[in-house]
Amino acid sequence: MTRFWVGGYGPDMGGAATGIGLLAGDEGREPTTLAYRGAVVPAASPSWLAAHPRLDVVYAALEGAGAVAAFTRSGETSLTPLGRPVDAGESVCHLAVAPDGGSLIASCYGDGRVVRFGLGPDGSLLQAVADDAAELRAALLGEELPESGAAADPLAASDPYASDPDRLDPNGSPRVSHAHASAFLPDGRIATTDLGFDLVRFWRQGPSGLILDHEVVLPRGTGPRHMVVHPSGHLHVVTEYSCEVFTLAAGPDGRWAVVAATMTAPIAQIGSDFPAELARSRDGATLYTALRGSNTIAALRVRGAGEIVEPLALADSGVDWPRHHLVHDGLLLVAGQRSDDIVVLDLDDRTGAPGRLRHRTPAPAPTVFLPVR
């Protein structure tokens, strides 16, 4: 049976979700019978979910509370808290778990923090790892690190455009750091996006925290949001403000650089369309992003060795404010945050382009899907 954990916004974030929900269908007829079965465990606005690579443990970003929580599978369709939530940072909005299951990276939109948590043998959240510099600084000043263990970003992001006379973002607000997502790379490094400062940052894991390796600066006002790693090793990054997909590659010296950029769709409306998630087909031949505003799904074809990206198709998402989408068994699941529903779209077997709306089910302010293993 096809099943998914569903995260969503609760009352503290303007939604009606009461916890992590379950989306399930009848065996053999899943595409047309998927239904939201209600919350399986209480949680305050679990807006992003991530799974441990080996254990039946699910991690949730409690965005409104600025905390990360762990849950263990306690039945076929139930979860139980695994320890208490741990403070991460303001508006924590994304989590990524290391392939070896030893750590978790939390990205915080509100204060720009990138926080690494260790994970115990049972998958539980351990105290966040501070960097040596932070510990030394605290010792010299006679200060204490936060009791929660949630250490600030070891090297807080600096605005590469700080000298520009116009210090406003595309929304007319002052430019501030907004960490938004992370991805573990094949060589063991970690990439993170800073939507507010137009940065893609690359980190190494040290024994006492994250160590900044280098940064790639994107054009001013692009707003890098989410990313996917292509099977070739290229990194595709979608931008919230400029409606583009930037493709990055690592050079012989290990430093990453932009090798291509393309619009998500020829008719994307900058200023009124805001790309959300970026997903790919299993073989990496197609990328999908959702444009909040026009409420469409843009498909892009990936060619060459992963470095060539071209607009392929644009289709109605079937929802209002498509916050997240997931490719699964030749179909595309789309979460409508503002329409309180989830839809299933067909994908063309030959081209990968999104097609007709196959199914719809009500769900409270859905923001993320996670397949149940």
N, C-alpha and C positions, 0 to 999 in steps of 0.2 A: 504494500500500500504506500502511495506517495504521501508524505507528510512533511510539513515545514513548521518550525518555530517562527512566530511573527512578533516583531517588536513594534511599538507604537508610542504615540504621545498620550500622556495622561493629563489629568486636570492641571498639574503644575506647568504644563507646556501647551495648554489650550486644547487638549484632545480628550477623548473619552476612554482610552485604553486603561485597563486596571492592572495589567501585568504582561508577562510573556504569553502570547496566545498560541493556539494550535490551528493550523490549516491542514485539513485532511480530506481525502476523497475515498470513494468506494473502489475496492480493488478491481482493476480491469476497466474502470470507467472514470479514472481520475480527472481527465481534462474537463469533463462536464459535470462532475459532482463535487469538486473541491468546495469546501465550506469552512467558514471560521467557526471553530468549536468552543470558543471562549478562552479565558485566561486559565493557564494551568498552574501559575504561581504568581502571587502578587509582586509587583515591582513598580516603582515610580518612573514612568517615562523611559522604558528600556529602548532607546531610539536606535541603538546598533547592537548587533549580536555577533559573536564569534565563537568558534568551536575549538576545543583542544584537539590536536591532531590524532591522539591515541585514546584518550579517555572520554567517557560519556559526561563531559563537563561543558557547560555553556557559559560564556561571559557576556555581561550586559553593561553597556554604557548608560548610566542613569543620568541623562543629560541635565535635567532640571536640578538635581541634587549635586551634580559635579562629582559623582562617585562611580566606581566600578564594582560590580557584584558578580560572584560566581555561583553557579547552580549545578547540581549533580542530577543525573537521570535517576529517578526513583521508581519508574514504571514505564510501560510502553508509551504513555502519553502524559507523563508527569515529571516535574522538576522540583527539587528541594534546595533551599539555600545552602551553600557550602561556605560557612563562615559569614562574617559580617561584611557589608559593603565597605570599601576603602576609598578615602578621598583621593581624587586625581587632580582636578582643576576645574575652572569655571566652564560650564557648557561642554563637558567631555562628549564628543560626538562620534568617535571612531575607535575601534580596537583591532589589533592584528596580533595573532599568536605565532610565535616562532615555530618553524617546522619541527624542531626537536622538542617542543613542548616545555621549554625551560623558562620562557619569559613572555611577557605581553607588553605591547606598546599602546599607550592611550594618547590620543590627540585631543587637545582641548581648544575649541573654537574661541571661547570667551577670553582667555588670558594668554593664548599662544603656547601653552605648555606642551611639551612632548615628554611623557613620563614612562619609564620602564619599570615594570613590576616583575619580580621573580615569581615563579610558580612552583609549588611544592610537588612531591611525588604523587599526591592525590589530586593535583590540579588546583589546589587552593591558592589564593592570592597571598603572596608574601610581601613583606615591607618593600616599598619602592626603593630602588637603588639610587643613592645620591652620588654625585661625582666627587672626586678627590678635592677639586677646587672649592666646591661648596662646603665640604667638611672642614677644610683648612681655613676658609674664610670665617666660618662660624666659630672655630676654635680661637682664632686671632681676635675676634670681636667679642668673645665671651657670650655668643648667642647659641641657641639651640635650634637644631633642625626641627621642622614640624613633627609633632608626635604622631600624626597620621602616617608619616613616612613618605608622603607624596612630595618628592623633591621636585623643584622647578626644573625646567629645561636646563640641562648642564650649560649650554651656551645659548642664551635667549637670542632669538632672531633680531637682526638689525635691518632696518629698512634700506635697501640699496638705492632707493630714490629719495633719501632723506634731504638731499640738497636741492631738490626741485622746489620752486617757489609754491607750487600748488600741492599741498600736502593732503588733499582729499582723495578718497576712493571714488569709484564710479557712481556710488550712491550719494555722494556729497558729504560723507562723514569723514572725520579724521582717519588717516591711515594708521591702523594698529595691527599687531600680529594676530593671525587667526590660524593656528595649526588645524588641519582638517582631516588628514588621512595618512596612513603609513603602509608600506609594503616591504616584505622581506625579499631580498634579491638573491639570485642563485649563488653569488659569491659570499653570502653571509652578511653583507652590509644591509642597511635599512634605508629606504627612501621615505621622506615625509614631505607633505605639501604645506606651504604657508600661504593661504588664500589672501591674507591681508597685505603681505609684503612681496607677493609675486615670486616666491622662491620654491624650488625643489631642493631639499637638503639631504645630504647623504651622510650616514653615521656608521661608525664601527662600534661594536660592543666591547667595552673594557671590563676588567674585573670589578670595577667600582662604578659603572654607569656607562651612559652613551658618550661617545667621543665624536665630535663633528669632524668629518673627513673633508668635505668641501660642499659648495653650494652652486646651483645653476640658477641664474637670474633670468626670468622670463620677462617679456615686454611689460612695461608699466600698465597696470589696470587690467591684466588678463584674469587674475584670480584663480590659480590652480586649485582644484578641489579634490577629485578622486583619480585613481590610476589603476592600471592593470599591467602585469608583467606578461609580455608576449612569449610564446614558446621559444622564440629565437633569442630571448634575453633582452630585447628592446623594451623600453618602458613607455607606455602611452598614458598621457595625462590630459584630462578634460578640464577646461577652464570655465568657471561659473560666469564671469563677466564678459569675456570676449567670444564665447561660444565656439571655441576651437579645441582641437586635439593636437597636442604637441607630442612628438616622438623623440625620445632621448636614447642615446646609445653610449656605451662605455668605450673609451679609446684604449690604445695599447698601454697607456700609463695608468689605466683604471679610472680616470676622471670622465665623468659623464658630460655630455653636451647635447644640445638640440640638433637633430638632423633633419627634421621636417615639421611642418605645421599645416593644418588644413581646417577649414570651417566644418562644423558638425553637419551643416546643411546649407545649401546655397541661399535659402530664404530665411535662415535664422535671424531673429530680430534682436540685435544687441541693445540692451537696456530694458527689454521686456521679456526676453527668453533667458532662462537661467538653468543651464545643464546641471543635472544632479549626479546620479550614479554613472559609472562607466563599466560595462560588462563585455565579455567576449565569448564567442563560440568556443567549443572545446579545442578545435584545431587552430584557433586564433585568426581565422580567415575573415571574420566579421566582428566589428565592434558595435556596441549599442549604447546610446546615451539618451536620456529623457530630457526634453526641454520643458521645464516648468514655465508656464505663461501661455504659450500656444498649445501646451499639453499634447505634445507629439513625441514620437520615438524616432530618432535618427539612427539609421544604420550606415556603417562605413566599411568599405572593403579594404583589407590589408593585403598588400602584394610585396613582391620582392622577398627580401629576407626579414620582413617585418618593418622596414623603414618607409614604405610607401603606403599612405592612407588616403583614400578617396571617398567622397560622399557616394552612397549607394542608393538610399531610399529614405523617404520620410512618410510616416503614417500616424494616424490618430491613435493616441494612447488609450482612449476609452475611459480615462479618469481625469479628475481635477487635481493638479499639482502632483505629477508622478514622481514620487520621492525616491523610489528604489525599484529595480527590476532585476530579474534573474532568468538566465537561460537554463531550461531544464527539459530534457527529453524532446528536443525539437520544438519546444514551445517557449513563449516569453511570459513570465508572470510580472505584473505591474501593480505596484502599491499606490493607490490614490489617497494621499494624505488628507486632502481637503474634501474629497467626495466620500470618504469613509467606505471605501470598497477596494476590492482586489479583482483584477481581470486576468484572463488568459488569452493571449494573442497567438494565432498561427504564425509560423515562420516558414517561408518558402524553402522547400527541400533543396532546390537547385541554387538559388541566389542568396538565401539567408535573410531576405527582406521580410519585415513584419507585415502580416496580412490581417485577415478578418478577426473580429472579436469572437472568441469561441465560448467564453463563459464569464460570469460575473457573480461575486458573492459579497455581501456586506461585511465590513470589518472596521473597528474603531481606530481612526487616524493611523493607519499602518505606515511604518517607516523603513522596515527591513524584513527580508526573508532569510531563513537559514534552514537548509535541508536537515531533516532528522535522520541520523544515520541508523 
